[in-house]
Amino acid sequence: MAAKKSEGACCAPVGGGFKVEAVVNVDERGQMVLPKELREKAGIGAGDKLALVSWEKDGQVCCMSLIKVDALADMVKGLLGPMMAELATK
């Protein structure tokens, strides 16, 4: 019998590393609270800025991730920096 192809989530982990840290509720105003233990583990404090990154599949958001803005800026610089340096030498 042929194996069934699994659709899976659009942001299914490759090689592990992802886990459910907490389940949060969204209130009537659209607000949610990150549990204290998770904030401490992630080093998130009052005033920190987080970027919400989403993935879409078939026109619907299927996965969301929060990334500290500082870390995201470093990632972008790491990706774009070498490309910009190469363009500058041309």
GUDO-482066 format. One record per residue: y, x, z of N, C-alpha, C in turn; residue number from 1. Coordinates in pm, 1 decimal. Example, Ala and Ser with C-alpha at 12.3 -4.5 7.8 and 13.67 -1.06 7.14 Angstrom:
# residues 2
+----------+----------+----------+----------+----------+----------+----------+----------+----------+-----+
:     n_c2 :     n_c1 :     n_c3 :    ca_c2 :    ca_c1 :    ca_c3 :     c_c2 :     c_c1 :     c_c3 : num :
+----------+----------+----------+----------+----------+----------+----------+----------+----------+-----+
:   -569.0 :   1319.0 :    780.0 :   -450.0 :   1230.0 :    780.0 :   -330.0 :   1320.0 :    780.0 :   1 :
:   -225.0 :   1285.0 :    708.0 :   -106.0 :   1367.0 :    714.0 :      3.0 :   1290.0 :    787.0 :   2 :
+----------+----------+----------+----------+----------+----------+----------+----------+----------+-----+
# end
This chain:
# residues 90
+----------+----------+----------+----------+----------+----------+----------+----------+----------+-----+
:     n_c2 :     n_c1 :     n_c3 :    ca_c2 :    ca_c1 :    ca_c3 :     c_c2 :     c_c1 :     c_c3 : num :
+----------+----------+----------+----------+----------+----------+----------+----------+----------+-----+
:   -117.6 :     84.3 :      0.0 :      0.0 :      0.0 :      0.0 :    124.0 :     88.9 :      0.0 :   1 :
:    221.7 :     52.7 :    -80.5 :    345.3 :    130.3 :    -91.6 :    429.8 :    114.8 :     34.0 :   2 :
:    494.3 :    222.1 :     74.2 :    581.9 :    218.3 :    191.9 :    708.6 :    141.6 :    157.4 :   3 :
:    754.6 :     61.6 :    251.3 :    878.0 :    -14.3 :    233.2 :    997.1 :     77.0 :    251.6 :   4 :
:   1094.6 :     69.6 :    161.0 :   1216.0 :    150.5 :    173.0 :   1304.8 :     90.1 :    281.3 :   5 :
:   1344.8 :    171.7 :    376.0 :   1429.8 :    125.3 :    485.3 :   1575.9 :    133.8 :    444.0 :   6 :
:   1649.5 :     24.3 :    461.9 :   1792.6 :     22.9 :    431.3 :   1867.9 :    105.9 :    534.3 :   7 :
:   1843.2 :     82.0 :    662.3 :   1907.8 :    157.8 :    769.2 :   2057.0 :    133.1 :    777.3 :   8 :
:   2116.6 :    184.5 :    881.8 :   2261.0 :    171.9 :    901.9 :   2332.9 :    268.8 :    809.8 :   9 :
:   2456.1 :    234.4 :    773.6 :   2532.1 :    320.6 :    681.9 :   2567.0 :    453.6 :    746.1 :  10 :
:   2567.6 :    460.2 :    879.2 :   2602.1 :    586.3 :    945.3 :   2484.7 :    636.0 :   1028.9 :  11 :
:   2363.4 :    611.1 :    978.9 :   2244.7 :    655.9 :   1050.8 :   2248.3 :    807.3 :   1065.9 :  12 :
:   2216.9 :    857.7 :   1185.3 :   2224.1 :   1001.6 :   1208.7 :   2120.7 :   1078.3 :   1127.7 :  13 :
:   2159.9 :   1196.5 :   1085.5 :   2068.9 :   1287.0 :   1018.3 :   2039.8 :   1398.5 :   1116.4 :  14 :
:   1917.3 :   1407.1 :   1162.1 :   1881.5 :   1513.1 :   1254.6 :   1916.7 :   1484.2 :   1399.6 :  15 :
:   1951.8 :   1360.7 :   1432.2 :   1977.5 :   1324.3 :   1571.6 :   2118.1 :   1354.5 :   1617.1 :  16 :
:   2140.1 :   1343.4 :   1748.6 :   2270.2 :   1371.2 :   1804.7 :   2348.0 :   1248.1 :   1844.1 :  17 :
:   2312.3 :   1132.8 :   1792.7 :   2382.9 :   1010.2 :   1826.7 :   2304.5 :    933.1 :   1931.8 :  18 :
:   2376.4 :    869.9 :   2023.6 :   2311.6 :    781.8 :   2120.5 :   2411.8 :    678.0 :   2167.6 :  19 :
:   2361.0 :    568.9 :   2218.3 :   2447.5 :    463.8 :   2272.6 :   2493.9 :    509.8 :   2409.9 :  20 :
:   2623.9 :    530.7 :   2425.2 :   2680.8 :    575.1 :   2552.4 :   2714.7 :    457.7 :   2642.4 :  21 :
:   2760.1 :    348.0 :   2582.4 :   2801.6 :    232.3 :   2661.1 :   2813.2 :    112.0 :   2569.0 :  22 :
:   2810.3 :     -4.2 :   2628.0 :   2838.9 :   -128.6 :   2557.4 :   2968.8 :   -180.8 :   2618.0 :  23 :
:   3067.5 :   -208.1 :   2533.3 :   3196.8 :   -254.4 :   2582.8 :   3224.7 :   -395.6 :   2532.4 :  24 :
:   3302.1 :   -468.1 :   2608.7 :   3342.8 :   -603.4 :   2571.4 :   3483.6 :   -599.3 :   2513.7 :  25 :
:   3508.1 :   -687.4 :   2417.5 :   3641.5 :   -703.0 :   2360.1 :   3698.5 :   -832.2 :   2416.7 :  26 :
:   3818.2 :   -825.6 :   2477.0 :   3876.6 :   -946.7 :   2535.5 :   3951.3 :  -1027.1 :   2429.6 :  27 :
:   4008.4 :  -1137.1 :   2472.1 :   4076.2 :  -1229.0 :   2378.4 :   4195.9 :  -1165.6 :   2309.1 :  28 :
:   4249.6 :  -1056.7 :   2365.1 :   4362.0 :   -986.4 :   2302.3 :   4315.2 :   -870.9 :   2214.5 :  29 :
:   4184.1 :   -853.4 :   2200.9 :   4129.7 :   -746.0 :   2118.5 :   4120.8 :   -612.9 :   2190.5 :  30 :
:   4141.7 :   -612.8 :   2321.2 :   4137.7 :   -488.6 :   2397.6 :   3998.6 :   -465.4 :   2454.2 :  31 :
:   3966.4 :   -336.1 :   2470.6 :   3840.6 :   -299.4 :   2533.9 :   3863.6 :   -181.2 :   2626.8 :  32 :
:   3773.3 :   -164.6 :   2720.0 :   3785.1 :    -57.2 :   2818.2 :   3668.0 :     38.2 :   2800.3 :  33 :
:   3700.2 :    168.5 :   2788.0 :   3594.4 :    268.4 :   2785.6 :   3555.8 :    298.1 :   2930.1 :  34 :
:   3427.9 :    295.0 :   2962.0 :   3385.6 :    320.4 :   3100.1 :   3433.5 :    457.4 :   3150.2 :  35 :
:   3464.3 :    462.4 :   3279.2 :   3517.1 :    583.3 :   3341.4 :   3425.4 :    703.7 :   3318.8 :  36 :
:   3295.1 :    683.5 :   3332.6 :   3200.4 :    794.3 :   3316.3 :   3207.9 :    852.7 :   3175.1 :  37 :
:   3224.5 :    766.3 :   3076.2 :   3234.2 :    812.6 :   2938.0 :   3365.8 :    886.1 :   2914.4 :  38 :
:   3476.8 :    831.6 :   2969.1 :   3606.6 :    898.6 :   2955.3 :   3601.5 :   1037.4 :   3017.0 :  39 :
:   3540.4 :   1048.3 :   3133.8 :   3530.6 :   1178.6 :   3199.9 :   3444.1 :   1274.3 :   3118.5 :  40 :
:   3330.0 :   1227.4 :   3070.5 :   3238.4 :   1310.1 :   2992.2 :   3304.8 :   1359.3 :   2863.2 :  41 :
:   3387.1 :   1273.2 :   2800.9 :   3453.4 :   1307.4 :   2675.3 :   3587.8 :   1375.3 :   2697.0 :  42 :
:   3630.6 :   1386.4 :   2821.6 :   3758.9 :   1449.4 :   2850.4 :   3877.0 :   1367.0 :   2801.6 :  43 :
:   3863.9 :   1235.5 :   2807.2 :   3970.6 :   1145.6 :   2763.5 :   4052.6 :   1104.8 :   2885.1 :  44 :
:   4183.4 :   1126.4 :   2878.0 :   4271.3 :   1092.6 :   2988.8 :   4384.5 :   1001.2 :   2944.3 :  45 :
:   4459.7 :    953.6 :   3041.4 :   4573.8 :    866.8 :   3012.8 :   4668.5 :    936.7 :   2916.5 :  46 :
:   4712.7 :    866.0 :   2815.5 :   4806.2 :    921.1 :   2717.9 :   4740.6 :    990.1 :   2599.6 :  47 :
:   4609.1 :   1018.0 :   2607.0 :   4540.6 :   1078.5 :   2493.3 :   4541.6 :    981.9 :   2376.0 :  48 :
:   4548.4 :   1035.3 :   2256.4 :   4545.5 :    953.3 :   2135.6 :   4409.4 :    969.7 :   2069.5 :  49 :
:   4353.1 :    856.8 :   2027.3 :   4224.1 :    857.0 :   1960.1 :   4239.9 :    796.1 :   1821.8 :  50 :
:   4173.8 :    854.3 :   1723.5 :   4171.7 :    798.7 :   1587.8 :   4042.4 :    719.3 :   1573.9 :  51 :
:   4053.3 :    600.6 :   1518.5 :   3935.3 :    519.9 :   1492.4 :   3897.9 :    540.8 :   1345.7 :  52 :
:   3778.9 :    594.1 :   1324.1 :   3728.8 :    620.4 :   1189.7 :   3618.2 :    519.6 :   1162.8 :  53 :
:   3623.5 :    455.1 :   1046.3 :   3521.5 :    354.7 :   1014.8 :   3450.5 :    387.7 :    885.6 :  54 :
:   3329.0 :    339.8 :    874.2 :   3248.8 :    351.0 :    753.0 :   3222.5 :    210.8 :    703.3 :  55 :
:   3229.0 :    194.7 :    572.2 :   3202.8 :     64.1 :    511.7 :   3076.6 :     70.1 :    428.1 :  56 :
:   3007.5 :    -41.1 :    425.9 :   2890.5 :    -57.9 :    340.5 :   2897.5 :   -198.6 :    285.5 :  57 :
:   2891.5 :   -211.2 :    154.9 :   2898.3 :   -342.3 :     89.5 :   3023.7 :   -419.2 :    130.1 :  58 :
:   3136.6 :   -347.2 :    145.4 :   3264.0 :   -411.0 :    174.8 :   3286.1 :   -451.9 :    318.5 :  59 :
:   3193.6 :   -418.2 :    407.4 :   3210.4 :   -453.5 :    548.7 :   3200.0 :   -327.9 :    635.3 :  60 :
:   3281.9 :   -324.2 :    740.8 :   3274.2 :   -212.5 :    835.0 :   3141.9 :   -224.4 :    909.6 :  61 :
:   3063.7 :   -117.7 :    904.7 :   2933.2 :   -121.5 :    971.4 :   2923.2 :    -20.6 :   1085.2 :  62 :
:   3018.5 :     72.2 :   1092.4 :   3013.0 :    174.1 :   1196.2 :   3153.7 :    222.5 :   1225.5 :  63 :
:   3184.0 :    245.0 :   1352.3 :   3314.6 :    296.0 :   1392.4 :   3294.7 :    409.9 :   1491.6 :  64 :
:   3386.3 :    504.6 :   1486.8 :   3380.3 :    619.4 :   1576.3 :   3520.3 :    651.9 :   1625.1 :  65 :
:   3532.7 :    693.6 :   1749.8 :   3660.3 :    738.3 :   1805.4 :   3659.8 :    889.9 :   1811.9 :  66 :
:   3767.6 :    951.6 :   1762.4 :   3780.8 :   1097.0 :   1764.7 :   3918.1 :   1130.2 :   1821.7 :  67 :
:   3923.3 :   1225.3 :   1913.9 :   4053.3 :   1268.8 :   1965.9 :   4137.9 :   1317.7 :   1849.4 :  68 :
:   4263.7 :   1277.2 :   1847.2 :   4353.7 :   1312.7 :   1737.4 :   4364.2 :   1464.5 :   1722.2 :  69 :
:   4371.0 :   1536.4 :   1832.4 :   4379.0 :   1682.5 :   1825.2 :   4257.1 :   1741.1 :   1754.2 :  70 :
:   4138.6 :   1688.9 :   1786.4 :   4015.5 :   1737.8 :   1723.5 :   4013.6 :   1701.5 :   1575.6 :  71 :
:   4061.1 :   1582.2 :   1542.3 :   4065.3 :   1539.4 :   1403.3 :   4161.1 :   1627.5 :   1323.0 :  72 :
:   4275.5 :   1658.6 :   1381.7 :   4372.5 :   1745.5 :   1314.7 :   4310.8 :   1883.0 :   1288.0 :  73 :
:   4236.8 :   1935.5 :   1384.7 :   4171.0 :   2065.3 :   1366.5 :   4066.8 :   2058.2 :   1255.7 :  74 :
:   3992.0 :   1945.4 :   1248.2 :   3891.8 :   1929.0 :   1142.3 :   3958.5 :   1927.3 :   1004.9 :  75 :
:   4068.4 :   1853.6 :    994.3 :   4139.4 :   1843.5 :    866.7 :   4194.8 :   1980.1 :    826.9 :  76 :
:   4254.2 :   2051.8 :    923.2 :   4306.1 :   2185.5 :    893.6 :   4193.5 :   2278.2 :    848.1 :  77 :
:   4077.5 :   2266.9 :    914.0 :   3963.0 :   2349.8 :    877.5 :   3913.6 :   2321.5 :    736.7 :  78 :
:   3921.1 :   2195.6 :    695.8 :   3876.7 :   2158.4 :    561.7 :   3981.4 :   2188.7 :    456.0 :  79 :
:   4105.9 :   2153.3 :    483.7 :   4211.2 :   2167.4 :    384.1 :   4274.7 :   2306.0 :    381.4 :  80 :
:   4274.7 :   2375.9 :    495.0 :   4337.5 :   2506.5 :    503.3 :   4289.0 :   2603.2 :    395.5 :  81 :
:   4157.5 :   2624.1 :    384.3 :   4108.9 :   2716.0 :    281.4 :   4142.9 :   2669.6 :    139.6 :  82 :
:   4139.8 :   2538.8 :    114.3 :   4174.5 :   2488.4 :    -17.7 :   4321.3 :   2513.6 :    -48.9 :  83 :
:   4407.6 :   2489.5 :     48.8 :   4551.4 :   2511.3 :     28.6 :   4580.6 :   2660.7 :      8.4 :  84 :
:   4512.3 :   2745.8 :     82.9 :   4532.9 :   2890.3 :     67.8 :   4492.0 :   2934.2 :    -72.3 :  85 :
:   4382.1 :   2878.6 :   -123.2 :   4335.9 :   2913.5 :   -257.8 :   4436.9 :   2867.2 :   -362.5 :  86 :
:   4492.4 :   2746.7 :   -343.8 :   4591.9 :   2695.2 :   -438.6 :   4718.4 :   2780.7 :   -436.3 :  87 :
:   4754.0 :   2830.6 :   -319.5 :   4875.9 :   2910.2 :   -306.4 :   4865.9 :   3043.9 :   -378.7 :  88 :
:   4742.4 :   3094.0 :   -395.7 :   4724.3 :   3223.6 :   -461.9 :   4718.5 :   3211.4 :   -613.4 :  89 :
:   4712.1 :   3089.4 :   -663.1 :   4703.6 :   3069.1 :   -809.2 :   4838.0 :   3066.1 :   -873.7 :  90 :
+----------+----------+----------+----------+----------+----------+----------+----------+----------+-----+
# end
